[in-house]
Amino acid sequence: MSASTDEKTGVFDASKLNQQRCPECSGTGELRIDSENINEHFEVEKQTVITDCPRCGGVGFVPAG
């Protein structure tokens, strides 16, 4: 039982609120890609692919650099 105090109490680091949001995903940490495909019945199928943002690694903030 070596869980940190932050995990048990729900405490967060307030300094993270001032970090710069990722410009690629607007701070959401994920990218949504809309795509269309035509199936064998010539019907258009639409889908949204959701993936972690590669620039911020899915955290929503640009690493300090």
Summary of the structure (lengths in Angstrom):
residues: 65
radius of gyration: 18.4
end to end distance: 34.6
largest distance: 56.7
contacts: 116
relative contact order: 0.26
helix: 15%
strand: 31%
